[in-house]
Amino acid sequence: MPKADDLRCKALNELLLYYLRERIGAQNIALKHLVITDLHQWYLFDAATWEKPVAQNKALVKRFQDFETGRLAGRQTDFFYKEVAAPFFDALDDELPVVYFTLDNYSKILRNADRKDDAPLIALHKLLSPQHLLKLPFANDSNSLDRVFYAELLHLIGLEEVKKKGKWLIGRKPPERRDRASLLEAAITQLDSLDKLERVERLHTYGDTRDEQFFHVALELCITWVNRVLFLKLLEAQVVTYHGGSKAHTFLHSGRVRNYDDLNSLFFQVLARKPQERSTGMAERFGNVPYLNSSLFEPTELEHRTLFISNLADEQPLPLHKATVLKDDRLKRLSGTLPALDYLFRFLDAYDFTSEGGEEVQEENKRLINASVLGLIFEKINGYKDGSFFTPGFITMYMCREALRPAVLRRFNAA
């Protein structure tokens, strides 16, 4: 292995031969990084820094080609290392930038349970990430839709995406695949059994047929309910972060919210009321939940005329999505059924709803779902009739820059 203060060794000579065989022999112009390692010590070279001093060195390339075709005195790799590679590195005037680290420096951090000293692991993780080693693009467009989350959320609601006339539209599942416990079907059942459609104002705007009216009224209710739940999940994540990651401050789980009645109480007897205005029972169960002065937690006109989420039947089993994110202790995907509300909470808990960009190590491997992603999902669901198209973030940025920069310059020049 090389030494930190002197890289010249057999491993570096081997790396040169392998590089030339790939870059010159195979004409591979897509090399990303060159690595020397014994799994403890690591030396990383950016392949681009080898292009000029190595791949474009005509004398070295000719020597390499002569060696490969047997025109030199030796054919063994040791001959190449001694007679070609070593003299090349000895005479090299150009710098070959290298990143060096040893895992021994991180051993103590990796083995202890103290998260306060984990910060150095972030740089190491980024260095060894596919995005860095393979120079992959970062999936950081604010308009990126998490398809895995989106598909399972649709399943929980009772919806699916279908392609019609070149557009992906959201609709009710066909009769043979409908789940009675999904939010949509549970709402339709109650709308029908309680004869609530007749109380809806301008019912004709919800569709021409009875089935269409049931679907559109129920979906509007479901969107309201799920919107509240997702907002609460974002709020819960912020509360937990504020209290140093303490799980004692979580509140959106089956231990606290046991049924749809409890969820309805959380909406209107907790979030919509100041702490001093809450009942004793609600204050004891949800004392760590802040008051939100938001119209989101005020009953809608449609709820007043039809259903609240507390009207839905509890404990109905809902089949798990075929590609559910839920896994058992052995990381095997779960199958079977779960009570619908418990399924919803466990599904949401499988994701990280904290704000992105935090410089700390996440102990649990959870996909990040932020407010931007949730906004996209609800735009897509709300546009279920016509389909949706999201403008990529870089295009939005370009449009804003091209519109605002000239306007600002004109104002400054006119001043």
C-alpha positions in Angstrom: 0.0 0.0 0.0 1.1 3.6 -0.6 2.1 5.8 2.4 0.4 9.1 3.0 3.7 11.0 2.3 4.8 8.8 -0.6 2.4 7.1 -3.0 5.0 5.3 -5.1 4.5 1.6 -4.6 3.4 -1.5 -6.5 -0.3 -0.7 -5.9 0.1 2.6 -7.7 2.0 0.9 -10.6 -0.9 -1.6 -10.9 -3.4 1.2 -10.9 -1.5 2.8 -13.8 -1.6 -0.4 -15.9 -5.3 -1.0 -15.2 -6.1 2.6 -16.0 -4.2 2.5 -19.3 -5.9 -0.8 -20.3 -9.3 0.7 -19.7 -8.7 4.2 -21.0 -6.4 3.5 -24.0 -7.0 -0.2 -24.7 -10.8 -0.2 -24.3 -11.2 3.5 -25.2 -13.3 4.0 -22.2 -14.0 7.7 -21.8 -16.5 7.3 -19.0 -14.1 6.6 -16.1 -15.0 8.3 -12.9 -12.6 7.5 -10.0 -9.5 5.4 -9.5 -9.2 3.7 -6.1 -6.4 2.0 -4.2 -7.5 0.3 -1.0 -6.9 -2.5 1.4 -10.4 -1.8 2.9 -8.7 0.1 5.8 -6.7 2.7 3.9 -8.3 4.5 1.0 -6.7 6.6 -1.8 -9.2 8.1 -4.3 -8.2 9.8 -7.5 -10.6 11.6 -9.8 -10.1 10.0 -13.3 -10.3 13.4 -14.9 -7.1 14.5 -13.2 -5.3 11.5 -15.0 -6.4 12.5 -18.5 -3.7 15.1 -19.3 -0.6 13.7 -17.5 -1.3 10.1 -18.2 -3.8 9.4 -21.1 -2.4 12.2 -23.2 1.2 11.5 -22.5 2.3 10.2 -25.9 5.5 8.6 -24.7 3.8 6.7 -21.9 1.0 5.6 -24.2 3.5 4.3 -26.8 5.4 2.4 -24.1 2.1 0.9 -22.8 1.1 -0.2 -26.4 4.5 -1.7 -27.0 4.2 -3.7 -23.8 0.7 -4.9 -24.6 1.7 -6.1 -28.1 4.9 -7.8 -26.8 7.4 -5.4 -28.4 9.3 -4.8 -25.2 11.9 -7.0 -23.5 9.4 -8.4 -20.9 5.8 -9.5 -21.0 5.2 -9.9 -17.3 3.3 -7.2 -15.4 6.3 -6.9 -13.0 8.4 -5.8 -15.9 5.8 -3.1 -16.7 5.8 -1.9 -13.1 9.6 -1.7 -12.9 10.5 -0.5 -16.3 7.5 1.7 -17.3 5.3 2.7 -14.4 8.0 3.4 -11.7 10.2 5.6 -14.0 7.0 7.4 -15.2 6.0 8.4 -11.6 9.6 9.2 -10.7 9.8 11.7 -13.6 6.2 13.0 -13.3 6.1 16.8 -12.8 2.3 17.2 -12.8 0.4 16.7 -9.6 -2.1 13.9 -9.2 -4.6 15.1 -6.5 -5.7 12.3 -4.2 -8.1 12.0 -1.3 -6.8 9.8 1.5 -8.5 8.5 4.6 -8.2 5.5 6.9 -11.2 3.8 8.5 -9.1 3.5 11.7 -9.8 7.2 12.3 -13.6 6.4 12.3 -13.5 3.2 14.3 -14.3 4.7 17.7 -17.1 6.9 16.3 -18.7 3.9 14.5 -18.6 1.6 17.5 -19.9 4.0 20.2 -23.5 5.0 20.8 -22.8 8.7 21.2 -24.4 10.6 18.3 -22.7 13.9 19.3 -19.4 12.8 17.6 -21.0 11.4 14.4 -20.5 14.6 12.3 -17.2 13.3 10.6 -19.2 10.3 9.3 -21.3 12.7 7.1 -18.3 13.7 5.0 -17.2 10.1 4.7 -20.7 9.0 3.7 -20.8 11.7 1.0 -17.3 10.7 -0.2 -18.3 7.1 -0.7 -21.8 7.7 -2.0 -22.7 6.7 -5.6 -23.4 10.4 -6.3 -19.7 11.1 -5.7 -17.9 8.0 -6.8 -20.0 7.5 -10.0 -20.6 11.2 -10.5 -24.4 10.7 -10.5 -26.8 13.7 -10.6 -28.4 14.6 -7.3 -32.1 14.0 -7.1 -32.7 17.4 -5.6 -35.4 18.8 -7.8 -38.0 20.3 -5.6 -40.6 19.0 -8.1 -39.5 15.3 -7.8 -42.5 13.1 -6.9 -41.7 10.1 -4.6 -43.5 7.4 -6.6 -43.2 4.7 -3.9 -44.8 6.9 -1.3 -47.4 8.2 -3.8 -48.5 4.7 -4.9 -49.0 3.4 -1.4 -50.8 6.5 -0.3 -53.3 6.1 -3.2 -53.8 2.5 -2.1 -54.6 3.7 1.5 -57.1 6.2 0.1 -58.6 3.7 -2.3 -57.4 5.2 -5.6 -55.2 4.1 -8.5 -53.6 5.8 -11.5 -54.7 4.8 -15.0 -53.5 6.0 -18.3 -56.2 7.4 -20.6 -55.5 9.2 -23.9 -51.8 9.6 -23.0 -52.5 11.0 -19.6 -52.1 9.5 -16.1 -55.4 10.1 -14.3 -56.5 9.2 -10.8 -59.7 7.2 -10.3 -61.6 4.8 -8.1 -60.4 1.2 -8.2 -62.5 -1.2 -10.2 -65.2 -3.1 -8.2 -63.2 -6.3 -8.1 -60.2 -4.6 -6.4 -61.9 -2.2 -4.0 -61.1 -2.5 -0.3 -63.9 -1.7 2.1 -61.5 -0.4 4.7 -59.9 2.2 2.4 -60.8 5.8 3.3 -62.7 6.3 0.1 -64.8 3.1 0.2 -65.5 3.6 4.0 -66.7 7.1 3.3 -68.9 6.0 0.4 -70.4 3.3 2.6 -71.4 5.8 5.2 -72.6 8.4 2.7 -74.9 5.7 1.3 -76.1 4.1 4.5 -76.8 7.5 6.2 -78.3 8.9 3.0 -76.1 12.0 3.2 -75.9 12.9 -0.5 -79.2 14.6 -0.4 -77.8 17.2 2.0 -75.0 18.3 -0.3 -75.6 21.7 -1.9 -75.3 21.8 -5.7 -75.0 18.0 -5.8 -75.1 18.1 -9.6 -71.6 19.7 -9.7 -70.3 16.4 -8.2 -71.3 14.3 -11.2 -74.2 13.2 -13.4 -74.7 9.8 -12.0 -75.2 8.5 -8.4 -71.9 6.7 -8.5 -70.0 9.8 -9.7 -71.6 11.9 -7.0 -70.6 9.3 -4.3 -67.1 9.2 -5.6 -66.5 12.9 -5.9 -68.1 13.8 -2.5 -66.2 11.0 -0.7 -62.9 12.0 -2.4 -63.2 15.6 -1.4 -63.7 14.4 2.2 -60.8 12.1 2.0 -58.5 14.8 0.6 -59.4 17.0 3.5 -58.7 14.2 6.1 -55.5 13.0 4.6 -54.3 16.6 4.2 -54.8 17.1 7.9 -53.0 13.9 8.8 -50.0 14.7 6.6 -49.8 18.2 8.1 -49.8 16.6 11.5 -47.0 14.3 10.5 -44.9 17.2 9.5 -45.8 19.0 12.7 -44.9 15.9 14.8 -41.5 15.7 13.1 -40.7 19.3 14.0 -41.8 18.8 17.6 -39.6 15.7 17.9 -36.7 17.6 16.4 -37.2 20.5 18.7 -37.0 18.2 21.7 -33.7 16.6 20.6 -35.2 13.6 18.7 -37.2 12.3 21.8 -39.8 9.8 20.6 -41.8 10.6 23.7 -43.1 13.6 21.8 -44.6 11.6 19.0 -48.4 11.6 19.0 -49.6 10.3 15.6 -49.6 6.6 16.3 -52.1 4.0 17.5 -51.0 4.3 21.1 -52.4 7.8 21.3 -54.9 7.8 18.4 -56.7 4.5 18.7 -59.6 5.0 16.3 -61.2 7.5 14.0 -63.0 9.1 17.0 -59.7 10.0 18.5 -58.4 11.3 15.3 -61.4 13.6 14.9 -60.8 14.8 18.5 -57.2 15.5 17.6 -58.4 17.6 14.7 -61.0 19.7 16.5 -60.5 19.4 20.3 -56.7 19.7 20.3 -55.2 21.4 17.2 -58.0 23.9 16.9 -58.0 24.9 20.6 -55.5 26.7 22.8 -54.0 24.5 25.6 -56.0 26.2 28.3 -59.2 25.6 26.3 -58.7 21.8 25.9 -60.6 19.3 28.1 -58.7 17.6 30.9 -58.6 14.3 28.9 -57.3 15.9 25.7 -54.8 17.9 27.7 -53.4 14.8 29.3 -53.2 12.8 26.1 -51.9 15.5 23.8 -50.2 18.0 26.1 -47.2 18.2 23.8 -49.3 19.1 20.7 -49.2 22.8 20.0 -52.2 25.0 19.1 -52.5 25.9 15.4 -54.6 28.9 14.4 -55.3 27.3 11.0 -58.5 26.9 8.9 -57.3 23.4 8.1 -58.5 22.3 11.5 -61.9 23.9 11.2 -64.8 21.7 10.0 -65.6 22.2 6.3 -69.0 22.9 5.0 -69.0 19.5 3.3 -68.2 17.8 6.6 -71.0 19.6 8.3 -73.5 18.4 5.7 -72.2 14.8 5.3 -69.5 13.1 7.4 -66.7 13.6 9.8 -63.9 11.1 9.9 -65.3 9.9 13.2 -68.3 8.5 11.2 -66.0 5.8 9.6 -66.1 2.3 10.9 -63.0 1.3 12.9 -60.9 -1.8 12.9 -61.7 -2.9 9.4 -58.7 -4.8 8.0 -57.0 -3.2 4.9 -54.8 -5.4 2.7 -51.2 -4.2 2.5 -50.0 -2.7 -0.8 -48.2 -5.3 -2.9 -45.0 -3.1 -2.7 -45.6 -1.8 0.8 -42.7 0.0 2.5 -43.5 -1.8 5.7 -41.0 -4.5 6.7 -40.6 -6.9 9.6 -37.6 -7.2 12.0 -35.7 -9.2 9.3 -36.3 -6.5 6.7 -38.7 -8.7 4.9 -41.7 -6.9 3.2 -44.9 -7.4 5.2 -48.0 -9.0 3.7 -51.5 -9.6 4.9 -53.8 -7.0 6.4 -53.7 -4.3 9.1 -56.5 -2.1 10.7 -56.8 0.8 8.3 -55.8 3.6 10.7 -52.9 1.6 12.2 -51.7 0.9 8.6 -51.8 4.6 7.8 -49.8 5.6 10.9 -47.2 2.8 10.4 -46.9 3.7 6.7 -46.2 7.4 7.5 -43.8 6.4 10.3 -41.7 4.5 7.7 -40.7 7.9 6.3 -38.7 10.8 7.6 -40.7 14.0 7.6 -38.0 16.2 9.1 -36.8 19.2 7.0 -34.0 18.2 4.6 -30.4 19.4 4.9 -29.7 18.6 8.6 -26.0 17.9 9.2 -26.5 14.9 11.4 -26.4 11.1 11.0 -29.9 9.5 10.8 -29.8 6.2 12.8 -32.9 4.9 10.9 -32.8 4.3 7.2 -36.0 6.2 6.2 -36.8 7.9 2.9 -37.2 11.7 3.3 -40.6 13.2 2.6 -40.7 17.0 2.9 -43.3 19.6 2.5 -42.5 20.2 -1.2 -43.1 16.5 -2.0 -46.4 16.5 -0.1 -47.4 19.6 -2.0 -46.8 17.8 -5.3 -48.8 14.8 -4.2 -51.8 16.9 -3.3 -51.6 18.9 -6.5 -51.6 15.6 -8.4 -54.5 14.2 -6.4 -56.5 17.5 -6.6 -55.9 17.4 -10.4 -57.2 13.8 -10.7 -59.7 14.6 -13.5 -57.3 16.2 -15.9 -53.9 14.8 -15.0 -51.0 16.9 -13.8 -47.7 18.1 -15.2 -44.9 19.4 -13.0 -42.5 21.9 -14.3 -38.9 20.9 -13.3 -37.4 23.1 -10.7 -34.5 24.3 -12.8 -36.9 25.5 -15.5 -38.9 27.4 -12.8 -35.7 28.9 -11.5 -34.6 30.0 -15.0 -38.0 31.6 -15.8 -37.9 33.5 -12.5 -34.3 34.6 -13.0 -35.0 35.8 -16.6 -38.1 37.7 -15.5 -36.7 39.3 -12.3 -33.1 40.1 -13.1 -33.9 42.6 -16.0 -36.7 44.2 -13.9 -34.3 44.7 -10.9 -31.6 46.1 -13.2 -34.0 48.5 -14.8 -35.1 49.8 -11.4 -31.5 50.3 -10.2 -30.5 52.0 -13.5 -33.5 54.3 -13.3 -32.7 55.3 -9.7 
